[in-house]
């Protein structure tokens, strides 16, 4: 396992995509990097048995989703820094309805957010989401329904534009 170039190639090829997935899942770049790092460490330990059997990326993405929901992640709230920043840095969010949508997504409970990310970002079916998160298909549907209701309520009702945006294929149009 030490020095296996296939592992290094996988990390080099898929690292950026995994970071993007972690960002959508966690909502900030620091937690996303932590998710990726922990998932890749677990992949490294499982590499000898995984490289021949299944997709390493599937293993890493499943691990990231489960880590995101785990109790360990809920308890870990402190931010460590060598020096205190002179000013507060916030990731730049888009303006208008899209900003409101991102903020509402960040306020969702972890399980609801994970279900939406797996459904609309990863484009998994309810059955696949249930397997990834270790929950029933009915729970997947109820969590998605509650999350979409919260997101719809967060957007201002300025005519059909807001409703169609959340009712279209991106967030809530297709029930699986």
MARNUFI-960449 format. One record per residue: residue in three letters; residue number from 0; y, z, x of N, C-alpha, C in turn. Coordinates in steps of 0.1 Angstrom, whole numbers, plus 5000, padded with zeros to 4 digits. Example, Ala and Ser with C-alpha at 12.3 -4.5 7.8 and 13.67 -1.06 7.14 Angstrom:
MARNUFI-960449
+-------+-------+------+------+------+------+------+------+------+------+------+
! vomar ! marfi !  n_v !  n_w !  n_u ! ca_v ! ca_w ! ca_u !  c_v !  c_w !  c_u !
+-------+-------+------+------+------+------+------+------+------+------+------+
!   ALA !     0 ! 4943 ! 5078 ! 5132 ! 4955 ! 5078 ! 5123 ! 4967 ! 5078 ! 5132 !
!   SER !     1 ! 4978 ! 5071 ! 5128 ! 4989 ! 5071 ! 5137 ! 5000 ! 5079 ! 5129 !
+-------+-------+------+------+------+------+------+------+------+------+------+
END
This chain:
MARNUFI-960449
+-------+-------+------+------+------+------+------+------+------+------+------+
! vomar ! marfi !  n_v !  n_w !  n_u ! ca_v ! ca_w ! ca_u !  c_v !  c_w !  c_u !
+-------+-------+------+------+------+------+------+------+------+------+------+
!   UNK !     0 ! 4988 ! 5000 ! 5008 ! 5000 ! 5000 ! 5000 ! 5013 ! 5000 ! 5009 !
!   UNK !     1 ! 5012 ! 5007 ! 5020 ! 5024 ! 5007 ! 5029 ! 5028 ! 4993 ! 5034 !
!   UNK !     2 ! 5040 ! 4989 ! 5032 ! 5045 ! 4977 ! 5036 ! 5040 ! 4965 ! 5029 !
!   UNK !     3 ! 5035 ! 4966 ! 5017 ! 5030 ! 4955 ! 5009 ! 5042 ! 4946 ! 5006 !
!   UNK !     4 ! 5042 ! 4934 ! 5011 ! 5053 ! 4925 ! 5008 ! 5055 ! 4921 ! 4994 !
!   UNK !     5 ! 5044 ! 4921 ! 4986 ! 5045 ! 4917 ! 4972 ! 5053 ! 4927 ! 4964 !
!   UNK !     6 ! 5052 ! 4940 ! 4968 ! 5060 ! 4951 ! 4961 ! 5074 ! 4948 ! 4964 !
!   UNK !     7 ! 5077 ! 4946 ! 4977 ! 5091 ! 4944 ! 4981 ! 5097 ! 4932 ! 4975 !
!   UNK !     8 ! 5089 ! 4921 ! 4974 ! 5093 ! 4909 ! 4967 ! 5096 ! 4911 ! 4953 !
!   UNK !     9 ! 5088 ! 4919 ! 4946 ! 5090 ! 4922 ! 4932 ! 5103 ! 4929 ! 4930 !
!   UNK !    10 ! 5106 ! 4940 ! 4938 ! 5118 ! 4947 ! 4937 ! 5130 ! 4939 ! 4940 !
!   UNK !    11 ! 5129 ! 4930 ! 4950 ! 5140 ! 4921 ! 4953 ! 5143 ! 4911 ! 4942 !
!   UNK !    12 ! 5133 ! 4906 ! 4936 ! 5134 ! 4895 ! 4926 ! 5139 ! 4901 ! 4912 !
!   UNK !    13 ! 5134 ! 4913 ! 4909 ! 5136 ! 4918 ! 4895 ! 5145 ! 4930 ! 4895 !
!   UNK !    14 ! 5150 ! 4935 ! 4906 ! 5159 ! 4946 ! 4906 ! 5171 ! 4945 ! 4898 !
!   UNK !    15 ! 5178 ! 4934 ! 4899 ! 5191 ! 4933 ! 4891 ! 5188 ! 4933 ! 4876 !
!   UNK !    16 ! 5177 ! 4926 ! 4872 ! 5174 ! 4925 ! 4858 ! 5170 ! 4939 ! 4852 !
!   UNK !    17 ! 5163 ! 4947 ! 4861 ! 5159 ! 4960 ! 4857 ! 5171 ! 4969 ! 4856 !
!   UNK !    18 ! 5181 ! 4967 ! 4864 ! 5193 ! 4975 ! 4864 ! 5201 ! 4972 ! 4851 !
!   UNK !    19 ! 5201 ! 4959 ! 4847 ! 5208 ! 4955 ! 4834 ! 5201 ! 4962 ! 4822 !
!   UNK !    20 ! 5188 ! 4961 ! 4823 ! 5180 ! 4967 ! 4812 ! 5183 ! 4982 ! 4812 !
!   UNK !    21 ! 5183 ! 4989 ! 4823 ! 5186 ! 5003 ! 4824 ! 5200 ! 5006 ! 4818 !
!   UNK !    22 ! 5210 ! 4998 ! 4821 ! 5223 ! 5000 ! 4816 ! 5224 ! 4999 ! 4801 !
!   UNK !    23 ! 5217 ! 4989 ! 4796 ! 5217 ! 4988 ! 4781 ! 5210 ! 5000 ! 4775 !
!   UNK !    24 ! 5200 ! 5004 ! 4781 ! 5192 ! 5016 ! 4776 ! 5199 ! 5029 ! 4777 !
!   UNK !    25 ! 5205 ! 5031 ! 4789 ! 5212 ! 5044 ! 4792 ! 5226 ! 5045 ! 4788 !
!   UNK !    26 ! 5233 ! 5034 ! 4789 ! 5247 ! 5033 ! 4786 ! 5257 ! 5035 ! 4797 !
!   UNK !    27 ! 5252 ! 5038 ! 4809 ! 5261 ! 5039 ! 4821 ! 5253 ! 5036 ! 4833 !
!   UNK !    28 ! 5260 ! 5031 ! 4843 ! 5254 ! 5026 ! 4855 ! 5247 ! 5037 ! 4864 !
!   UNK !    29 ! 5251 ! 5049 ! 4863 ! 5244 ! 5059 ! 4871 ! 5231 ! 5063 ! 4866 !
!   UNK !    30 ! 5230 ! 5065 ! 4853 ! 5217 ! 5068 ! 4846 ! 5208 ! 5056 ! 4847 !
!   UNK !    31 ! 5214 ! 5044 ! 4846 ! 5206 ! 5032 ! 4847 ! 5199 ! 5031 ! 4861 !
!   UNK !    32 ! 5207 ! 5034 ! 4872 ! 5201 ! 5034 ! 4885 ! 5191 ! 5044 ! 4887 !
!   UNK !    33 ! 5193 ! 5056 ! 4881 ! 5182 ! 5067 ! 4881 ! 5170 ! 5062 ! 4874 !
!   UNK !    34 ! 5171 ! 5056 ! 4863 ! 5159 ! 5051 ! 4856 ! 5151 ! 5041 ! 4864 !
!   UNK !    35 ! 5159 ! 5031 ! 4870 ! 5152 ! 5021 ! 4878 ! 5145 ! 5027 ! 4890 !
!   UNK !    36 ! 5152 ! 5036 ! 4897 ! 5147 ! 5043 ! 4909 ! 5134 ! 5050 ! 4905 !
!   UNK !    37 ! 5134 ! 5058 ! 4895 ! 5122 ! 5066 ! 4891 ! 5111 ! 5057 ! 4887 !
!   UNK !    38 ! 5114 ! 5047 ! 4879 ! 5104 ! 5038 ! 4875 ! 5097 ! 5030 ! 4886 !
!   UNK !    39 ! 5106 ! 5026 ! 4896 ! 5100 ! 5019 ! 4908 ! 5092 ! 5028 ! 4916 !
!   UNK !    40 ! 5096 ! 5041 ! 4917 ! 5087 ! 5050 ! 4925 ! 5074 ! 5052 ! 4918 !
!   UNK !    41 ! 5073 ! 5052 ! 4905 ! 5061 ! 5053 ! 4898 ! 5053 ! 5040 ! 4899 !
!   UNK !    42 ! 5060 ! 5029 ! 4899 ! 5053 ! 5016 ! 4902 ! 5047 ! 5016 ! 4916 !
!   UNK !    43 ! 5054 ! 5021 ! 4925 ! 5049 ! 5021 ! 4939 ! 5036 ! 5029 ! 4940 !
!   UNK !    44 ! 5035 ! 5040 ! 4933 ! 5023 ! 5048 ! 4933 ! 5011 ! 5041 ! 4926 !
!   UNK !    45 ! 5015 ! 5033 ! 4916 ! 5004 ! 5026 ! 4908 ! 5002 ! 5012 ! 4913 !
!   UNK !    46 ! 5009 ! 5007 ! 4923 ! 5009 ! 4993 ! 4927 ! 4994 ! 4988 ! 4930 !
!   UNK !    47 ! 4986 ! 4995 ! 4937 ! 4973 ! 4989 ! 4940 ! 4965 ! 4986 ! 4927 !
!   UNK !    48 ! 4966 ! 4994 ! 4917 ! 4958 ! 4991 ! 4905 ! 4965 ! 4981 ! 4895 !
!   UNK !    49 ! 4979 ! 4980 ! 4896 ! 4986 ! 4972 ! 4887 ! 4988 ! 4958 ! 4891 !
!   UNK !    50 ! 4989 ! 4955 ! 4904 ! 4992 ! 4942 ! 4908 ! 4982 ! 4931 ! 4904 !
!   UNK !    51 ! 4969 ! 4936 ! 4902 ! 4959 ! 4926 ! 4898 ! 4957 ! 4926 ! 4883 !
!   UNK !    52 ! 4960 ! 4937 ! 4876 ! 4957 ! 4938 ! 4862 ! 4967 ! 4933 ! 4852 !
!   UNK !    53 ! 4980 ! 4937 ! 4854 ! 4990 ! 4934 ! 4844 ! 5003 ! 4932 ! 4851 !
!   UNK !    54 ! 5013 ! 4929 ! 4843 ! 5026 ! 4926 ! 4848 ! 5033 ! 4939 ! 4853 !
!   UNK !    55 ! 5037 ! 4939 ! 4866 ! 5044 ! 4951 ! 4870 ! 5057 ! 4953 ! 4863 !
!   UNK !    56 ! 5064 ! 4942 ! 4859 ! 5076 ! 4944 ! 4852 ! 5075 ! 4951 ! 4838 !
!   UNK !    57 ! 5064 ! 4947 ! 4831 ! 5061 ! 4954 ! 4819 ! 5059 ! 4969 ! 4821 !
!   UNK !    58 ! 5052 ! 4972 ! 4831 ! 5049 ! 4986 ! 4835 ! 5062 ! 4993 ! 4837 !
!   UNK !    59 ! 5071 ! 4987 ! 4845 ! 5084 ! 4993 ! 4849 ! 5093 ! 4995 ! 4836 !
!   UNK !    60 ! 5094 ! 4985 ! 4828 ! 5102 ! 4986 ! 4816 ! 5097 ! 4996 ! 4806 !
!   UNK !    61 ! 5084 ! 4997 ! 4805 ! 5078 ! 5008 ! 4796 ! 5081 ! 5021 ! 4802 !
!   UNK !    62 ! 5079 ! 5023 ! 4815 ! 5082 ! 5035 ! 4821 ! 5097 ! 5039 ! 4820 !
!   UNK !    63 ! 5106 ! 5030 ! 4821 ! 5120 ! 5032 ! 4819 ! 5123 ! 5037 ! 4805 !
!   UNK !    64 ! 5118 ! 5031 ! 4795 ! 5120 ! 5035 ! 4781 ! 5115 ! 5049 ! 4779 !
!   UNK !    65 ! 5103 ! 5052 ! 4784 ! 5098 ! 5065 ! 4782 ! 5105 ! 5076 ! 4789 !
!   UNK !    66 ! 5110 ! 5073 ! 4801 ! 5118 ! 5082 ! 4809 ! 5131 ! 5085 ! 4802 !
!   UNK !    67 ! 5137 ! 5074 ! 4796 ! 5149 ! 5076 ! 4789 ! 5148 ! 5086 ! 4777 !
!   UNK !    68 ! 5136 ! 5086 ! 4771 ! 5134 ! 5095 ! 4760 ! 5129 ! 5109 ! 4763 !
!   UNK !    69 ! 5124 ! 5110 ! 4775 ! 5117 ! 5123 ! 4779 ! 5126 ! 5135 ! 4779 !
!   UNK !    70 ! 5120 ! 5146 ! 4778 ! 5127 ! 5159 ! 4778 ! 5134 ! 5161 ! 4792 !
!   UNK !    71 ! 5128 ! 5156 ! 4802 ! 5134 ! 5157 ! 4816 ! 5148 ! 5151 ! 4816 !
!   UNK !    72 ! 5149 ! 5139 ! 4809 ! 5162 ! 5133 ! 4809 ! 5172 ! 5140 ! 4800 !
!   UNK !    73 ! 5167 ! 5146 ! 4790 ! 5177 ! 5153 ! 4781 ! 5183 ! 5166 ! 4788 !
!   UNK !    74 ! 5175 ! 5172 ! 4796 ! 5180 ! 5184 ! 4803 ! 5188 ! 5181 ! 4815 !
!   UNK !    75 ! 5187 ! 5170 ! 4820 ! 5195 ! 5166 ! 4832 ! 5208 ! 5160 ! 4829 !
!   UNK !    76 ! 5218 ! 5169 ! 4828 ! 5231 ! 5165 ! 4824 ! 5242 ! 5166 ! 4835 !
!   UNK !    77 ! 5239 ! 5173 ! 4846 ! 5250 ! 5174 ! 4856 ! 5252 ! 5162 ! 4864 !
!   UNK !    78 ! 5264 ! 5160 ! 4868 ! 5267 ! 5148 ! 4876 ! 5271 ! 5154 ! 4890 !
!   UNK !    79 ! 5264 ! 5149 ! 4900 ! 5266 ! 5154 ! 4914 ! 5275 ! 5145 ! 4921 !
!   UNK !    80 ! 5284 ! 5151 ! 4929 ! 5293 ! 5142 ! 4937 ! 5297 ! 5150 ! 4950 !
!   UNK !    81 ! 5299 ! 5143 ! 4960 ! 5304 ! 5150 ! 4973 ! 5318 ! 5155 ! 4971 !
!   UNK !    82 ! 5327 ! 5147 ! 4967 ! 5341 ! 5150 ! 4965 ! 5344 ! 5147 ! 4950 !
!   UNK !    83 ! 5353 ! 5155 ! 4945 ! 5358 ! 5152 ! 4932 ! 5367 ! 5140 ! 4932 !
!   UNK !    84 ! 5366 ! 5131 ! 4922 ! 5374 ! 5119 ! 4922 ! 5389 ! 5123 ! 4919 !
!   UNK !    85 ! 5398 ! 5116 ! 4925 ! 5412 ! 5119 ! 4922 ! 5416 ! 5115 ! 4908 !
!   UNK !    86 ! 5409 ! 5105 ! 4903 ! 5412 ! 5101 ! 4889 ! 5399 ! 5098 ! 4882 !
!   UNK !    87 ! 5400 ! 5098 ! 4869 ! 5388 ! 5095 ! 4861 ! 5385 ! 5080 ! 4861 !
!   UNK !    88 ! 5372 ! 5076 ! 4863 ! 5369 ! 5062 ! 4862 ! 5360 ! 5060 ! 4850 !
!   UNK !    89 ! 5364 ! 5051 ! 4842 ! 5356 ! 5047 ! 4830 ! 5352 ! 5032 ! 4831 !
!   UNK !    90 ! 5340 ! 5029 ! 4827 ! 5336 ! 5015 ! 4827 ! 5345 ! 5008 ! 4817 !
!   UNK !    91 ! 5349 ! 4996 ! 4820 ! 5357 ! 4989 ! 4811 ! 5349 ! 4983 ! 4800 !
!   UNK !    92 ! 5354 ! 4987 ! 4788 ! 5347 ! 4982 ! 4776 ! 5355 ! 4971 ! 4770 !
!   UNK !    93 ! 5349 ! 4962 ! 4763 ! 5356 ! 4951 ! 4756 ! 5366 ! 4957 ! 4745 !
!   UNK !    94 ! 5374 ! 4949 ! 4739 ! 5383 ! 4954 ! 4729 ! 5378 ! 4951 ! 4715 !
!   UNK !    95 ! 5384 ! 4957 ! 4706 ! 5382 ! 4954 ! 4692 ! 5368 ! 4959 ! 4687 !
!   UNK !    96 ! 5363 ! 4951 ! 4678 ! 5350 ! 4955 ! 4671 ! 5339 ! 4956 ! 4682 !
!   UNK !    97 ! 5339 ! 4948 ! 4692 ! 5328 ! 4949 ! 4702 ! 5329 ! 4963 ! 4709 !
!   UNK !    98 ! 5341 ! 4967 ! 4712 ! 5343 ! 4981 ! 4718 ! 5338 ! 4992 ! 4709 !
!   UNK !    99 ! 5341 ! 4990 ! 4696 ! 5337 ! 5000 ! 4686 ! 5322 ! 5000 ! 4685 !
!   UNK !   100 ! 5316 ! 4989 ! 4686 ! 5301 ! 4988 ! 4685 ! 5295 ! 4994 ! 4698 !
!   UNK !   101 ! 5300 ! 4992 ! 4710 ! 5295 ! 4998 ! 4722 ! 5296 ! 5013 ! 4721 !
!   UNK !   102 ! 5307 ! 5018 ! 4716 ! 5309 ! 5033 ! 4715 ! 5299 ! 5039 ! 4705 !
!   UNK !   103 ! 5297 ! 5032 ! 4694 ! 5288 ! 5036 ! 4684 ! 5274 ! 5036 ! 4689 !
!   UNK !   104 ! 5270 ! 5026 ! 4697 ! 5257 ! 5025 ! 4703 ! 5255 ! 5037 ! 4712 !
!   UNK !   105 ! 5265 ! 5041 ! 4720 ! 5264 ! 5052 ! 4729 ! 5262 ! 5065 ! 4722 !
!   UNK !   106 ! 5267 ! 5066 ! 4710 ! 5266 ! 5079 ! 4702 ! 5253 ! 5080 ! 4694 !
!   UNK !   107 ! 5245 ! 5070 ! 4694 ! 5232 ! 5071 ! 4687 ! 5223 ! 5080 ! 4694 !
!   UNK !   108 ! 5214 ! 5087 ! 4687 ! 5203 ! 5095 ! 4694 ! 5195 ! 5086 ! 4703 !
!   UNK !   109 ! 5189 ! 5092 ! 4713 ! 5182 ! 5084 ! 4723 ! 5171 ! 5075 ! 4717 !
!   UNK !   110 ! 5163 ! 5081 ! 4708 ! 5152 ! 5073 ! 4702 ! 5157 ! 5061 ! 4694 !
!   UNK !   111 ! 5168 ! 5063 ! 4686 ! 5174 ! 5052 ! 4679 ! 5179 ! 5041 ! 4688 !
!   UNK !   112 ! 5186 ! 5045 ! 4699 ! 5191 ! 5036 ! 4708 ! 5180 ! 5028 ! 4715 !
!   UNK !   113 ! 5170 ! 5035 ! 4719 ! 5158 ! 5029 ! 4726 ! 5152 ! 5019 ! 4717 !
!   UNK !   114 ! 5150 ! 5022 ! 4704 ! 5144 ! 5013 ! 4695 ! 5152 ! 5000 ! 4693 !
!   UNK !   115 ! 5165 ! 5001 ! 4692 ! 5174 ! 4990 ! 4691 ! 5174 ! 4981 ! 4704 !
!   UNK !   116 ! 5174 ! 4988 ! 4715 ! 5174 ! 4980 ! 4728 ! 5161 ! 4973 ! 4729 !
!   UNK !   117 ! 5150 ! 4979 ! 4726 ! 5137 ! 4973 ! 4727 ! 5136 ! 4961 ! 4717 !
!   UNK !   118 ! 5141 ! 4963 ! 4705 ! 5140 ! 4953 ! 4695 ! 5150 ! 4941 ! 4698 !
!   UNK !   119 ! 5162 ! 4943 ! 4701 ! 5172 ! 4933 ! 4702 ! 5175 ! 4928 ! 4716 !
!   UNK !   120 ! 5173 ! 4936 ! 4726 ! 5175 ! 4932 ! 4740 ! 5162 ! 4927 ! 4746 !
!   UNK !   121 ! 5151 ! 4934 ! 4744 ! 5138 ! 4931 ! 4749 ! 5131 ! 4921 ! 4739 !
!   UNK !   122 ! 5135 ! 4921 ! 4727 ! 5129 ! 4912 ! 4716 ! 5115 ! 4915 ! 4714 !
!   UNK !   123 ! 5111 ! 4928 ! 4714 ! 5098 ! 4933 ! 4711 ! 5096 ! 4934 ! 4696 !
!   UNK !   124 ! 5083 ! 4933 ! 4692 ! 5080 ! 4935 ! 4677 ! 5079 ! 4950 ! 4675 !
!   UNK !   125 ! 5079 ! 4954 ! 4662 ! 5077 ! 4968 ! 4659 ! 5065 ! 4974 ! 4665 !
!   UNK !   126 ! 5054 ! 4966 ! 4664 ! 5041 ! 4971 ! 4670 ! 5042 ! 4973 ! 4685 !
!   UNK !   127 ! 5049 ! 4964 ! 4692 ! 5051 ! 4966 ! 4707 ! 5060 ! 4978 ! 4710 !
!   UNK !   128 ! 5070 ! 4979 ! 4702 ! 5079 ! 4991 ! 4704 ! 5072 ! 5004 ! 4702 !
!   UNK !   129 ! 5063 ! 5004 ! 4692 ! 5056 ! 5016 ! 4689 ! 5047 ! 5020 ! 4700 !
!   UNK !   130 ! 5041 ! 5010 ! 4707 ! 5032 ! 5012 ! 4718 ! 5040 ! 5017 ! 4730 !
!   UNK !   131 ! 5051 ! 5011 ! 4733 ! 5060 ! 5015 ! 4744 ! 5065 ! 5029 ! 4743 !
!   UNK !   132 ! 5069 ! 5033 ! 4731 ! 5075 ! 5046 ! 4729 ! 5065 ! 5056 ! 4724 !
!   UNK !   133 ! 5053 ! 5052 ! 4721 ! 5043 ! 5062 ! 4717 ! 5045 ! 5068 ! 4703 !
!   UNK !   134 ! 5051 ! 5060 ! 4694 ! 5054 ! 5064 ! 4681 ! 5047 ! 5054 ! 4671 !
!   UNK !   135 ! 5047 ! 5057 ! 4658 ! 5042 ! 5048 ! 4648 ! 5051 ! 5037 ! 4645 !
!   UNK !   136 ! 5046 ! 5026 ! 4639 ! 5054 ! 5015 ! 4635 ! 5064 ! 5019 ! 4624 !
!   UNK !   137 ! 5060 ! 5028 ! 4615 ! 5069 ! 5033 ! 4605 ! 5081 ! 5041 ! 4611 !
!   UNK !   138 ! 5078 ! 5048 ! 4621 ! 5089 ! 5055 ! 4628 ! 5098 ! 5045 ! 4635 !
!   UNK !   139 ! 5093 ! 5035 ! 4640 ! 5101 ! 5024 ! 4646 ! 5111 ! 5019 ! 4636 !
!   UNK !   140 ! 5105 ! 5015 ! 4624 ! 5113 ! 5009 ! 4613 ! 5124 ! 5019 ! 4608 !
!   UNK !   141 ! 5120 ! 5032 ! 4607 ! 5130 ! 5041 ! 4601 ! 5141 ! 5044 ! 4612 !
!   UNK !   142 ! 5137 ! 5045 ! 4624 ! 5147 ! 5047 ! 4635 ! 5157 ! 5035 ! 4636 !
!   UNK !   143 ! 5151 ! 5023 ! 4635 ! 5160 ! 5011 ! 4635 ! 5169 ! 5011 ! 4623 !
!   UNK !   144 ! 5164 ! 5014 ! 4611 ! 5172 ! 5014 ! 4599 ! 5183 ! 5024 ! 4600 !
!   UNK !   145 ! 5180 ! 5036 ! 4604 ! 5191 ! 5046 ! 4606 ! 5201 ! 5042 ! 4616 !
!   UNK !   146 ! 5196 ! 5037 ! 4627 ! 5206 ! 5033 ! 4638 ! 5215 ! 5022 ! 4633 !
!   UNK !   147 ! 5209 ! 5012 ! 4626 ! 5217 ! 5001 ! 4621 ! 5227 ! 5005 ! 4611 !
!   UNK !   148 ! 5223 ! 5015 ! 4602 ! 5232 ! 5020 ! 4592 ! 5244 ! 5027 ! 4599 !
!   UNK !   149 ! 5241 ! 5034 ! 4610 ! 5252 ! 5041 ! 4617 ! 5261 ! 5031 ! 4624 !
!   UNK !   150 ! 5256 ! 5020 ! 4630 ! 5264 ! 5010 ! 4636 ! 5272 ! 5003 ! 4626 !
!   UNK !   151 ! 5267 ! 5000 ! 4614 ! 5274 ! 4993 ! 4604 ! 5286 ! 5002 ! 4599 !
!   UNK !   152 ! 5283 ! 5015 ! 4598 ! 5294 ! 5024 ! 4593 ! 5305 ! 5025 ! 4603 !
!   UNK !   153 ! 5302 ! 5023 ! 4616 ! 5311 ! 5025 ! 4627 ! 5322 ! 5014 ! 4627 !
!   UNK !   154 ! 5318 ! 5002 ! 4623 ! 5327 ! 4991 ! 4623 ! 5336 ! 4991 ! 4611 !
!   UNK !   155 ! 5349 ! 4987 ! 4613 ! 5358 ! 4987 ! 4601 ! 5353 ! 4976 ! 4592 !
!   UNK !   156 ! 5355 ! 4979 ! 4579 ! 5351 ! 4969 ! 4569 ! 5362 ! 4959 ! 4567 !
!   UNK !   157 ! 5364 ! 4950 ! 4576 ! 5375 ! 4940 ! 4574 ! 5369 ! 4927 ! 4569 !
!   UNK !   158 ! 5362 ! 4927 ! 4558 ! 5357 ! 4915 ! 4553 ! 5343 ! 4912 ! 4558 !
!   UNK !   159 ! 5339 ! 4899 ! 4556 ! 5325 ! 4895 ! 4559 ! 5323 ! 4894 ! 4574 !
!   UNK !   160 ! 5333 ! 4893 ! 4582 ! 5332 ! 4892 ! 4596 ! 5324 ! 4903 ! 4602 !
!   UNK !   161 ! 5327 ! 4915 ! 4599 ! 5320 ! 4927 ! 4604 ! 5306 ! 4928 ! 4599 !
!   UNK !   162 ! 5305 ! 4926 ! 4586 ! 5291 ! 4927 ! 4580 ! 5282 ! 4916 ! 4585 !
!   UNK !   163 ! 5287 ! 4904 ! 4587 ! 5278 ! 4893 ! 4592 ! 5275 ! 4895 ! 4606 !
!   UNK !   164 ! 5284 ! 4901 ! 4614 ! 5280 ! 4904 ! 4628 ! 5269 ! 4913 ! 4630 !
!   UNK !   165 ! 5268 ! 4924 ! 4621 ! 5257 ! 4933 ! 4622 ! 5246 ! 4929 ! 4613 !
!   UNK !   166 ! 5248 ! 4919 ! 4605 ! 5236 ! 4915 ! 4596 ! 5230 ! 4903 ! 4602 !
!   UNK !   167 ! 5235 ! 4897 ! 4612 ! 5230 ! 4885 ! 4618 ! 5218 ! 4887 ! 4627 !
!   UNK !   168 ! 5214 ! 4878 ! 4635 ! 5203 ! 4879 ! 4643 ! 5204 ! 4889 ! 4655 !
!   UNK !   169 ! 5216 ! 4893 ! 4658 ! 5218 ! 4902 ! 4669 ! 5215 ! 4916 ! 4666 !
!   UNK !   170 ! 5220 ! 4921 ! 4655 ! 5217 ! 4935 ! 4652 ! 5214 ! 4937 ! 4637 !
!   UNK !   171 ! 5202 ! 4935 ! 4633 ! 5198 ! 4939 ! 4620 ! 5195 ! 4928 ! 4611 !
!   UNK !   172 ! 5195 ! 4915 ! 4615 ! 5192 ! 4904 ! 4606 ! 5178 ! 4903 ! 4603 !
!   UNK !   173 ! 5169 ! 4904 ! 4613 ! 5155 ! 4902 ! 4612 ! 5148 ! 4915 ! 4611 !
!   UNK !   174 ! 5141 ! 4917 ! 4601 ! 5132 ! 4929 ! 4600 ! 5118 ! 4925 ! 4603 !
!   UNK !   175 ! 5112 ! 4932 ! 4613 ! 5099 ! 4928 ! 4617 ! 5089 ! 4937 ! 4611 !
+-------+-------+------+------+------+------+------+------+------+------+------+
END
